[in-house]
């Protein structure tokens, strides 16, 4: 936690939280305008349900995506818009490789 830079924090939240928020908002605007309801699917992670070392900023952002998804689902239900997020588990990526090397 003490080694996380403010820039890393900001970049992670810009992608994981702000990016999801903007997508949800713009999709909702279109669906509300069309008046037919719909489904919005976001990307979360199993990190939104757990915690482990070396990735506090990533985990916090995914818990945020989970909360944003649930709150957005409640807000948009009156428009017959369903909002969910899928939460894939660990996948072998460059990010995971760098965590494994620590």
N, C-alpha and C positions, 0 to 999 in steps of 0.2 A: 504494500500500500504506500509506503513512504517513498518508493522509487517511481511512482506514477507521476509523469509530468502533467501540468495543466493542459498542455497542447494535446497530449494523448487522450486525456479525459474529454476535451472539447471535440476532437475529431471523432472519437467513438460515439459520443452522444449526438453529434451532427448527423452521422450516418444512421445509427440504430434507432434513435428516438425522433429526431427532427425529420429524417427521411420517411419514416413510417407515418408520422403525423401528417406530413404534406400529402403523401399518397392517399391516406384515409380521407383527408379533407377534400381533396380534389375529386376522388371517386364518389364521395357522398354528394357533393354539389351536383354532379352530372346525374346521379341516380335520383335525387330529389327532384331535379328539373324534369326528368323523364316521367316521373310519377309511377313507375312500375316496381319499385323496390329493387332488391338485388342482394348480392353477396359480395363482401369484401374479405379477402384473405390476406393476412399479413405473415411475415416471417419472424418467428421468435427463436427460441432455442431451449433445450432442456436446462440451460444455465438460468433461465427465468424461473426455475423451480428449485434450484439448489445453490450451493455455494462451495467454493474451493479456493485454494491459495493461488496467488500469482495473477489473478485476473479480476480484481475487485471492480475496476471501471467497466469491463465488459459485462460482468454479471449484473452490476447495477443497471446498466443500460437495458439488458434483456428483461429484468424484473420490471423496468419502466415500460417496455413494449407490452408486456403482459397486462399491466395495469391499464395502459392506454387502450388496449384492445377491448378489455372488459368494460371500461367506462364508455368507449365509443359505441359498443354494442348496445348498451342501455340507452344512450342518447339517440341512436338512430332507429331503434326498434319501432318507434311511432311512425316511421316512414316505410316500414316493412323491409328494412335493410338489416341483414344479418352480418355481423362482423366476428370473425374468428382468426386465429393464428395457428399455423402449424409449428411444431417444436421439434426439429430434428435433433438427434443425439450427436455424439462426437463423430466428426468426419476428418479424415486425414487431410489436413490443409497446411499451408505454410505457417499460419498462425499457431496451429496445434504443434507443429514441429518445433517452433521456437519456444513454446511453453515446455515441451518435453526435454529440451536441451538445458533448461535452467536447473 
